[in-house]
Amino acid sequence: MRNRAKKVPHPIPNPALINVYLRDTQPNLVEERLDGKAAVEERRAAAVRALHALWHQWKAEVTREMRAVEAAWRDKAPAADHVLTIEEFEAIRQKAEVAEEVHFRLEVEAAMRVRERWIALGAPNLFDGLLRGFFDRAGRVIFESPNPLTAMRDFWEGKPLRGRRREDNLERNRTITAAVQDRVETGEENEKAIAAVAEALCMPYDTVHKIYYAHCLEERAVRGLRARLNAGQ
């Protein structure tokens, strides 16, 4: 039976985690082997939705800031009952002629203000370019695909995947247990070895702890048998 990874959006998309979200959108084979394709795809889709929410938030804040900047700029204009001098009239005429340039400059100023606020919250310096580039590339991939509708759905919701087989889980658990046991056999305390492996694999400590103690006796037995066989040779 084919299952689709359920939607698990990030609670509150955080500008400081933009690089983390971007990293989650490009999982590697090691992550798929350890966590399973379904879990990795679920995390990827959630990161895409978080980036999209931040992209819309960024544009909305720039729009609001633009209005504030334009209002401040208009306040500098002379009052309606003010008698214009030739110099003031010429300045206004020139402003009208370069209205597009003025608008661009105001937009740049508004974006700079919002960018400074987001960077203060922990966002990377070039976050707006990173977001724009990510969705531009995704859009090209989607619309150049043989089936854009399916590609669009998979991009936002995650690709339909078969559930992780029990054998895959066992293989992952053995790999994790072996990694911990390797450190234990060098003299490292169990809990420290578990913490080190959990950090290296970016997995919760409790998950690695549970896996190790569920399989460590089997791992030790296998290693003991292998050692005896090697000694017999």
N, C-alpha and C positions, 0 to 999 in steps of 0.2 A: 504493500500500500504506500502510495506516495504522500508525503507530508510536506506542508509548507511551514517554514520557520515562523513561529508566531511573532507578532509585533511586540517588541519590548523597547519602547522609546526611552532615551535618557530622560530622567525626571525633569531636570532643568538644564538645557544645553548651556555649557559654560565656555565663554570665550577663552579662558585659560587652558582649555582642553582641546583646542582646535587641532594641534599637532597629533594628539592622541586619537581623535576621531579620524583624521586623515590616515593615520597608521592602521587603524582598524578596518578601513575600507580596502586595504591591500594585504589580506592575510597570506601567510606562506605555508608551505607544505608541512613544516614542523608543527605549526599550530593546528593544522587540520589533523595531523596524526595524533597529537596529544588531546585535543579537545573534541575532535569529531567535526566533520564537515557541516553538520546541521547547526551546531553551536557557533562555529566560526561564521557561517553565513548569517545567522541571526544577529551576531554582533556587528557584522559589516553593514547590514541593512539599518540597524539602529543608529550606527554612526553616520550613515548617509542622511537619515532624517534629522539628526542633531545638527549636521552641517547646513542642511537646507533651512532649518529654523533660524540658525545664526545668520545666514545670508539674508533672509528676509528681515530679521531684526536690525541688522546693520543698515540695510537700505532704508528702512522706516526711520531709524534714528537720524540718518543723514538728511532725509527729507524734512523732518521736523526741525533740525538744526538749520537747514537752508532757509526755511521760512523765518526763523528768528534772525538770521544774518541779514536777509532781505529787509525785514522790518527795521532793523537797526540802520541799514544803509539808507532806507527811505526817510528815516527821521532826520538825516543830515541835510535833506533838501530844504530850501527856503520855504517859509510859511506862505500860504496862498495870498495874503494881503501885502506881502513884501514886494517892494518895487525893485525889479531886477536891474542890476547894472549891466553894461555891455559885456563885461568880463563874465558875470554869472550866467547871462543868457548863452554866451558862447560855450561855457562849460557844460550847461545842460544839453545844448545841441550836440556837442561832442559825445556826451554820455548816451544820448539816443542813438547816435550813429554806431556806437560800439557796444550797444546793449547786449549783444551776444557774448562779447568778450567779458563784459561785466558779470553776466550771469555765470559764465564759466569760472571766473575768479571767485565769486561768492560760493559756488558749489565746491570748489577746491578748499576754501576756508572752512566750510561746514564739515566736509569730510575730514579735514585735519583735526578739527575739534573732537569729533566723535572717535577718530582713530586714537587720539591721545587718551581718551577715557577708557577705551577698550584695552589699550596697552597697559594702562595703570591697573587694570583688572587681571593682567597676566597673559593677554593675547600676544602671539608672536608679532614682531614688528611689521611684517608684510602680510598680515592675515587676510586683508581684503583681496590682495592679488592671489593668495593661495585658494581662497574660496571661489573667486571668479574662474581661475584656471581649472579647478576641479570640476565645476559644473559645465564649463565649456567643453572640456575633454569628454566628460560623460555624455553630453548632448551629441557630440559628433559620433561617438561609438554607437549610441542608441539609434540614431537616424541613418547610419551607414550599415546597420545590421540587416540581415534578410527579413526579419520580422520585428520591426520597431515597437509594435505594441507589446509583444512578449518581452522584449528587451527592457522596455520602460517599466513593465510590471515587476520584472525580476530585480531591476535596479532599486526600486523603492521598497519592495516587500520581501525580497530574498528569493533565491532560486528554489524551486521545488526539489527536495532531497529525500532520499530514503533514510529512515531512521538508522542510527548507528547500530550495527550488529553487535551482539554480545561478544563475539570473538574480537571485534575491534576494541571494545572496552577492556577486555582481558589483556590484550597486547599492550595497550596504553598503560594499564596499571602495572604490568610487569616491568615496562621500561622505566617508569617512575620509581618503583621499588628498587630496581637494580641501581639506579643513579644514587639513591639514598644509601643503599648498602655499600656501594663503592666508597663513599665518604666515611661511613661507620668503620669500615675495615682499615682505614688509615689512622684510626684512633679518635675520630671526631665523635662527640656525644650525639646520641640519636636525635635529640630535639634540634640541635644546631645544624645537623646534616639535613634534617627535614626543612628547616627554615631556609637553608642555602639553596636547596633544590627548588623550593617553592618560588623563591625570588628569581632564580635563573629561568624558570618556566613561566613566570608571571601568573602563577596560580595561587589561590588562597592557601594559607598555611594549613587550615583545618582540613582541606581536601587532600593535600599531600599526606598529612598525618594519618588520616583515615585509611588511605590507600596503602601506605607503608605497613601499618600494623595489621592490616587484613591479609597481607601477602608476604610479610618478611620471613615467616617460618618456612614457607614454601621456597622462597629465594635462597635462604640459608641451606636448606636441604639439597637443593639442586647444586649449589656451589660445593657442598661437602662431597656429594656423589662425584661431581666432576673432578675434584681434587684427588679422591681415591682412585678413580680410573686413570688419571694422569700419572699417579704414583705407581700404579701397577704396570704401566707401560715402561 
